[in-house]
């Protein structure tokens, strides 16, 4: 059968062996099942192309090397598949390595046909069609020849001659287009990433044109005319353009036209450059027509319309290729050629952003090497490409302008993201703390996370959740992080710096060594009115702070990267009377001791403290009472137990109004201070990833107002205190990842207010106490299949209970 499909004895035999090997391996080597199935689909899809290549080679007397190259790829592929069949399921490294090799084989096959075959196929009848199209005339059932320009063409213009980084996206989009299932897809990325170029290349791809007999390409843009677009589609289809009564009539007639058109071949409709707020426009194209697919490009995501394909930035190699093409004359002319190191450094500053690479490259084209060095010096000294390149800034600014004007809060929140260093994950909880006080958003973070989702859908940031059931836990955003492209961060800082320093709402400073801004070192400093202050220092900073007056500051973000083991809090904090939020983050490799901690005792309005990768000598002493502190978050902090144990004042006296404690990845925490059990105002207690913690204090039952208790991924905890039965207001209990817990407290039935119980990855749990039948208000238990079986014995007695067994998905993207 394969011989008949591909034609030619040698080529047919090799193809038949490879296809048979793939089919056989997909049944046996289940560890590669998905990769092999995709390869099998690709092989079947290229059968007609192989047949055409053999026929054209024979007719046109093409070189035999063309066939030999393909035969060699097929032979090597057969050897690879046989090796895959011998890989053990337990050999994770080999599984990963061979899965990549299978994907590389598929890529080499597709690339071969895109490069070698396309030139041959375009020699025949397609030349006649191109000639007719170039004349821009249509001989149609309208009875006359009419130029397309009358209503505008729905034909994609040629993509740029030079393109990089689009081969993989093109292959992935074609795979979606050529398979049944989802009929609508959204190609989404920030402005200047190449979405339109990709769409045009797709429309001109030979395989796409052979698969779709009718291709329509329409640029929508911000100010669109729906009836005008539909008229163009009719005109391009060689159909009489009706007189539409209204938009609804136009949409109905368009659907009828497409149904007629699809009878003569498949349809691809591309809607390019769809803007935010176009949801109602897209609903007009929700046609359920077999054989018709719709692809849109946008800076936003429209999940209600279709699946999202996120176009990634360029790899380092592709970025260098694009930059060289833009910056270095092909003939190498110029006063002098820049060195490889200079080129690579500037390319890295562009962060893989295609538009940035082209804009900066064009600005340096043919320039002497001194101009190149000057540009690099400006970038190295902290000047952003966004500051100097108007075209790039305007493009990025348009993405920000796409946010709804009526929702000023979204732009404010976007601007606040510039407070955190580039190339670092931003904890969602840190943003929640800031925004609860700066913008009066809810303290539990629901509105804050909503404000992250909207710019995320517009590609202004990425929201990454590292625990797949985290969104099911009310309030729990410890596992959520924000990632922002450096150029978008630069845009936020650029916007913040447009006002005079005295009037800025945000004061964002990235310090290099001990070099301070000139205004900071003056004796007569300007009167600052910033409400948000961010100071980032590198490993060369000596912690020698100059005085600064910040009377209006309500949030202070200190980011540092210390090679030494100490970091001193600035003395000028004592005068920040309005300070409500303090976020201190060490991005170095080792925890640094936080000194001068006593300055916090002067901050009577301080409500939220978040410390990451630091150690504190002592937390509680008579000179540092934090009477109004409501939330304390300690992440990857060292010597926490010692800090509380060495206190000269009781914890409840120092923190009388504390309502929330988060302790995460504090690996030397052996036991929770007993004084925590006397914090009678405490509503939420979260302890996660503390792998030396073996138990909770028995006195935890005294926390009468506790609403949420999270003891997650504490692998040495083997039991929960019996006193937990006294937590009558407890609504959420999370013991996910407590591997050694064997049984629940007998008194768990006394938790009459319990609504949610999270207990996935608790393999030691073997039984549930009979008292669980008293949990009549329990609504959800999120667990594994084994634990669900324990609960099934009681479900008939718990009418409100729903058992949820989510698929285990652990994301490492945030790393």
PENORZI-V354942 format. One record per backbone hydrogen bond with DSSP energy under -0.5 kcal/mol. CO is the residue of the C=O (numbers start at 0). NH is the residue of the N-H. If there is no record, write none. Layout:
co & nh
CO & NH
CO & NH
This chain:
co & nh
0 & 4
1 & 5
2 & 6
7 & 11
8 & 12
9 & 13
10 & 14
11 & 15
12 & 16
13 & 17
14 & 18
15 & 19
16 & 20
17 & 21
18 & 22
19 & 23
20 & 24
21 & 25
22 & 26
23 & 26
23 & 27
24 & 28
27 & 29
28 & 31
29 & 32
31 & 35
32 & 36
33 & 37
34 & 38
35 & 39
36 & 40
37 & 41
38 & 42
39 & 43
40 & 44
41 & 45
42 & 46
43 & 46
45 & 49
46 & 50
47 & 51
48 & 52
49 & 53
50 & 54
51 & 55
52 & 56
53 & 57
54 & 58
55 & 59
56 & 60
56 & 61
62 & 65
63 & 66
63 & 67
64 & 68
65 & 69
66 & 70
67 & 71
68 & 72
69 & 73
70 & 74
71 & 75
72 & 76
73 & 77
74 & 78
75 & 79
76 & 80
77 & 81
78 & 82
79 & 83
80 & 84
82 & 85
83 & 86
87 & 90
89 & 91
90 & 94
91 & 95
92 & 96
93 & 97
94 & 98
95 & 99
96 & 100
97 & 101
98 & 102
99 & 103
100 & 104
101 & 105
102 & 106
103 & 107
104 & 108
105 & 109
106 & 110
107 & 111
108 & 112
109 & 113
110 & 114
111 & 115
111 & 116
112 & 116
112 & 117
114 & 118
115 & 119
116 & 120
117 & 121
119 & 122
120 & 123
123 & 126
123 & 127
124 & 127
124 & 128
125 & 129
126 & 130
127 & 131
128 & 132
129 & 133
130 & 134
131 & 135
131 & 136
132 & 135
135 & 147
137 & 139
137 & 145
139 & 142
143 & 139
143 & 145
145 & 137
146 & 149
147 & 150
147 & 151
153 & 216
160 & 162
165 & 169
166 & 170
167 & 171
168 & 172
169 & 173
170 & 174
171 & 175
172 & 176
173 & 177
175 & 178
182 & 293
183 & 306
184 & 186
184 & 295
185 & 187
185 & 308
186 & 297
187 & 310
189 & 192
191 & 354
193 & 197
194 & 198
195 & 199
196 & 200
197 & 201
198 & 202
199 & 203
200 & 204
201 & 204
204 & 208
205 & 209
206 & 210
207 & 211
210 & 212
213 & 267
215 & 269
217 & 219
217 & 271
221 & 223
224 & 228
225 & 229
226 & 230
227 & 231
228 & 232
229 & 233
230 & 234
231 & 235
232 & 236
233 & 238
234 & 237
237 & 140
239 & 241
241 & 243
245 & 249
246 & 250
247 & 251
248 & 252
249 & 253
250 & 254
251 & 255
252 & 256
253 & 257
254 & 258
255 & 259
256 & 260
257 & 261
259 & 262
260 & 263
261 & 264
265 & 212
265 & 213
266 & 292
267 & 215
267 & 269
268 & 270
268 & 294
269 & 217
269 & 271
270 & 296
271 & 219
271 & 220
272 & 220
273 & 298
274 & 277
277 & 281
278 & 282
279 & 283
280 & 283
281 & 284
282 & 285
284 & 286
286 & 288
287 & 289
288 & 291
290 & 266
292 & 268
293 & 184
294 & 270
295 & 186
296 & 273
297 & 188
301 & 304
301 & 305
306 & 185
307 & 309
308 & 187
308 & 310
314 & 318
315 & 319
316 & 320
317 & 321
318 & 322
319 & 323
320 & 324
321 & 325
322 & 326
323 & 327
326 & 328
326 & 365
328 & 331
338 & 342
339 & 343
340 & 344
341 & 345
342 & 346
343 & 347
344 & 348
345 & 349
346 & 349
346 & 351
347 & 350
349 & 352
351 & 313
351 & 353
352 & 356
353 & 357
354 & 358
355 & 359
356 & 360
357 & 361
358 & 362
359 & 363
360 & 363
360 & 364
361 & 364
363 & 366
367 & 370
367 & 371
368 & 372
369 & 373
370 & 374
371 & 375
372 & 376
373 & 377
374 & 378
375 & 379
376 & 380
377 & 382
378 & 381
383 & 386
383 & 387
384 & 388
387 & 389
388 & 392
389 & 393
390 & 394
391 & 395
392 & 396
393 & 397
394 & 398
395 & 398
395 & 399
396 & 400
397 & 401
399 & 402
403 & 406
405 & 407
406 & 409
406 & 410
407 & 411
408 & 412
409 & 413
410 & 414
411 & 415
412 & 416
413 & 416
414 & 417
415 & 418
416 & 419
420 & 423
424 & 426
425 & 481
426 & 429
426 & 430
427 & 431
428 & 432
429 & 433
430 & 434
431 & 435
432 & 436
433 & 436
433 & 437
434 & 438
434 & 440
441 & 444
444 & 448
445 & 449
446 & 450
447 & 451
448 & 451
448 & 452
449 & 453
450 & 454
451 & 455
452 & 456
453 & 457
454 & 459
454 & 460
455 & 458
456 & 300
461 & 463
461 & 482
463 & 465
463 & 480
465 & 810
466 & 469
468 & 471
469 & 472
471 & 473
472 & 475
474 & 476
476 & 479
478 & 465
479 & 427
480 & 463
481 & 425
482 & 461
484 & 488
485 & 489
486 & 490
487 & 491
488 & 492
489 & 493
490 & 494
491 & 495
492 & 496
494 & 497
495 & 498
499 & 502
499 & 503
500 & 503
501 & 528
504 & 530
504 & 531
505 & 507
506 & 508
506 & 533
508 & 510
508 & 535
510 & 512
511 & 514
513 & 515
514 & 511
516 & 519
516 & 520
517 & 520
517 & 521
522 & 524
525 & 527
530 & 553
530 & 554
531 & 506
532 & 556
533 & 508
534 & 558
535 & 510
537 & 540
538 & 562
542 & 544
547 & 549
548 & 527
549 & 552
553 & 579
553 & 580
554 & 532
555 & 557
555 & 582
556 & 534
556 & 558
557 & 584
558 & 536
559 & 586
564 & 592
566 & 594
569 & 572
570 & 573
571 & 574
572 & 575
574 & 576
575 & 578
579 & 606
579 & 607
580 & 555
581 & 609
582 & 557
583 & 611
584 & 559
584 & 586
591 & 614
592 & 566
592 & 594
593 & 616
594 & 568
595 & 598
596 & 599
597 & 600
598 & 601
599 & 602
601 & 603
602 & 605
606 & 629
606 & 630
607 & 581
608 & 632
609 & 583
610 & 634
611 & 585
612 & 591
613 & 637
614 & 593
618 & 620
619 & 647
619 & 648
620 & 623
623 & 625
624 & 626
625 & 628
629 & 658
629 & 659
630 & 608
631 & 661
632 & 610
633 & 663
634 & 612
637 & 615
638 & 642
639 & 643
640 & 644
641 & 645
642 & 618
642 & 619
643 & 646
649 & 652
649 & 653
650 & 654
653 & 625
654 & 657
658 & 682
658 & 683
659 & 631
660 & 685
661 & 633
662 & 687
663 & 635
664 & 666
665 & 668
667 & 669
669 & 693
672 & 675
673 & 676
674 & 677
675 & 678
677 & 679
678 & 681
682 & 706
682 & 707
683 & 660
684 & 709
685 & 662
686 & 711
687 & 664
688 & 690
689 & 692
692 & 715
693 & 717
694 & 671
696 & 699
697 & 700
698 & 701
699 & 702
701 & 703
702 & 705
706 & 730
706 & 731
707 & 684
708 & 710
708 & 733
709 & 686
711 & 688
712 & 714
713 & 716
716 & 739
717 & 741
720 & 723
721 & 724
722 & 725
723 & 726
725 & 727
726 & 729
730 & 754
730 & 755
731 & 708
732 & 757
733 & 710
734 & 737
735 & 712
736 & 738
737 & 740
738 & 763
741 & 765
741 & 766
744 & 747
745 & 748
746 & 749
747 & 750
749 & 751
750 & 753
754 & 778
754 & 779
755 & 732
756 & 758
756 & 781
757 & 734
758 & 783
759 & 736
761 & 764
766 & 743
768 & 771
769 & 772
770 & 773
771 & 774
773 & 775
774 & 777
778 & 801
779 & 756
780 & 782
780 & 803
781 & 758
783 & 787
784 & 788
785 & 789
786 & 790
787 & 791
788 & 792
789 & 792
790 & 793
790 & 794
793 & 796
793 & 797
794 & 797
797 & 800
801 & 780
803 & 782
803 & 805
806 & 808
808 & 467
808 & 810
811 & 814
